[in-house]
Amino acid sequence: MKRLLVLVVFCLIATVYSHAEENEAPFSFGMPFIVQYNNQTSDLTIWNFRYGLGIDFYFKIMPSIYLGVEIGSAFGFRKNDFFDQNFQEFFIDFPLRAVILWKLPVIVLEAYTGANYQGNALLVNGTLYAEDLDFHLNYEIGARIGLGELTFFFLDVGYVLAEESYLHAGLGVRIGLF
């Protein structure tokens, strides 16, 4: 297994160096970190935030356009009232997205679509019971606008198409690993 991993890494490095005459690498791995607000219940409350981490891969198809895939996970808690002692609900999301990225001199524009495997569970006196997690597969569309190159800060807005559809917006950073 270690030899296979070394071979894959060597092939990736060789590909990067074979395109050294270009100003940019033909692909980029990255890690997006995001804090997003989900307006799932149509009530504005400070407790609808999700915190997420992902990994993505972009492949350059034109001088400033990349196609990519992003996978990730995000979690959050909900309280009915700011003064409640315990959280009432726990949420976890696993998005899988197809992404197109257009890189301008200072701004990065992204559009994505994909599936979001979402689970939630009611908390009983602040305790989560794993058997109570209820998962659903939902579809989502969204866009991002960012400042930077392949490492950038971004604003994310999306819409999840579900039984109870909702809008989400967030701030994040993508760390381009290469």
C-alpha positions in Angstrom: 0.0 0.0 0.0 2.8 2.4 0.8 4.5 1.7 -2.5 1.2 2.5 -4.3 0.9 5.7 -2.4 4.5 6.7 -3.2 3.9 5.9 -6.9 0.7 8.0 -7.0 2.5 11.0 -5.3 5.4 10.6 -7.7 3.1 10.6 -10.7 1.3 13.8 -9.4 4.7 15.6 -8.9 5.9 14.5 -12.3 2.7 15.9 -13.9 3.2 19.2 -12.2 6.8 19.5 -13.3 5.9 18.4 -16.9 3.7 21.5 -17.1 6.3 23.8 -15.5 6.4 26.0 -18.6 2.8 27.1 -17.7 2.2 29.8 -15.2 -0.1 27.5 -13.2 -0.3 23.9 -12.3 -2.8 21.8 -14.4 -4.7 20.8 -11.2 -5.1 21.8 -7.6 -5.9 20.0 -4.4 -7.4 22.0 -1.7 -9.2 22.0 1.7 -12.2 24.3 2.1 -13.2 25.4 5.7 -16.6 27.0 6.1 -19.0 28.4 8.6 -22.4 28.6 7.2 -25.8 29.7 8.4 -28.7 27.4 7.4 -32.1 29.1 7.4 -33.8 25.7 7.7 -36.6 26.6 10.0 -37.3 30.1 8.5 -36.5 31.6 11.9 -33.4 33.7 12.4 -31.5 32.4 15.3 -27.8 32.3 16.2 -27.9 28.5 16.6 -28.5 27.5 13.0 -24.7 27.6 12.2 -22.8 24.7 10.6 -19.1 24.2 10.7 -17.5 22.3 7.9 -14.3 20.9 6.4 -13.8 19.4 3.0 -11.3 18.3 0.4 -11.5 19.2 -3.3 -9.7 18.5 -6.6 -9.7 20.9 -9.5 -8.5 20.1 -13.0 -7.6 23.0 -15.4 -9.6 22.7 -18.7 -8.9 26.2 -20.1 -6.5 29.0 -19.2 -8.7 30.3 -16.4 -11.4 27.6 -16.0 -11.2 24.6 -13.7 -13.6 21.6 -13.2 -13.6 19.9 -9.9 -15.1 17.7 -7.3 -15.6 18.5 -3.6 -16.5 16.3 -0.7 -16.9 17.4 2.9 -18.7 17.2 6.2 -20.3 19.8 8.4 -22.1 19.7 11.7 -24.2 22.0 13.8 -26.5 22.3 16.8 -29.8 24.1 17.3 -31.5 25.7 20.3 -35.0 26.8 20.4 -34.2 29.7 22.6 -30.9 31.5 23.4 -31.5 31.0 27.2 -32.1 27.2 26.9 -29.6 25.1 28.9 -29.3 22.4 26.3 -29.4 22.1 22.5 -32.5 20.5 21.1 -31.2 19.2 17.7 -27.9 18.0 16.2 -27.3 18.2 12.4 -24.6 16.6 10.2 -24.1 17.1 6.4 -22.0 15.2 3.9 -22.0 17.2 0.6 -20.6 15.8 -2.7 -20.4 18.5 -5.3 -19.4 19.0 -8.9 -17.7 22.4 -9.3 -16.8 24.8 -12.1 -14.3 27.5 -11.1 -13.5 30.6 -13.1 -10.4 32.4 -12.0 -10.1 36.0 -12.8 -7.1 38.2 -11.8 -8.2 38.8 -8.2 -11.6 37.2 -8.0 -12.6 33.5 -8.1 -16.2 32.6 -9.2 -17.6 29.1 -8.5 -20.8 27.4 -9.3 -21.7 24.0 -7.9 -24.3 21.3 -7.8 -24.5 18.0 -6.1 -26.0 15.9 -3.4 -26.1 16.5 0.3 -26.6 13.5 2.6 -28.1 15.1 5.8 -28.8 13.7 9.1 -30.4 15.2 12.2 -31.4 13.9 15.6 -33.3 15.4 18.5 -31.3 15.8 21.7 -32.8 14.6 24.9 -31.6 16.7 27.8 -28.5 17.5 25.7 -27.7 13.8 25.0 -27.5 12.5 21.4 -28.6 8.9 20.7 -27.0 7.7 17.4 -30.0 5.5 16.6 -32.1 8.6 16.5 -30.2 10.1 13.5 -32.5 10.4 10.5 -30.6 10.7 7.2 -32.0 12.1 3.9 -30.3 12.5 0.5 -31.1 16.0 -0.9 -29.9 18.0 -3.9 -28.3 21.4 -3.8 -27.1 24.2 -6.0 -25.0 27.1 -5.1 -22.3 29.7 -6.0 -19.2 31.2 -4.4 -17.3 34.3 -4.9 -13.8 34.6 -3.5 -10.8 36.8 -3.2 -7.4 35.3 -4.1 -5.9 32.7 -6.4 -6.3 29.0 -5.7 -6.1 29.8 -2.0 -8.9 32.3 -1.4 -11.5 33.6 1.1 -15.1 33.2 -0.2 -18.7 33.9 0.4 -20.9 30.9 -0.3 -24.7 30.9 -1.1 -26.7 27.8 -1.9 -30.1 26.3 -1.9 -30.9 22.8 -0.7 -33.9 21.1 -2.5 -35.5 18.9 0.1 -39.0 18.2 1.6 -38.4 21.4 3.6 -36.1 23.3 1.2 -33.9 26.0 2.7 -31.2 28.6 1.8 -27.7 28.6 3.3 -25.0 31.2 3.3 -21.5 31.1 4.7 -18.0 32.4 4.9 -14.9 30.3 4.3 -11.4 29.8 3.1 -10.0 27.4 0.6 -6.4 26.4 1.2 -4.9 25.3 -2.1 -2.4 22.6 -1.3 -0.9 22.8 -4.8 
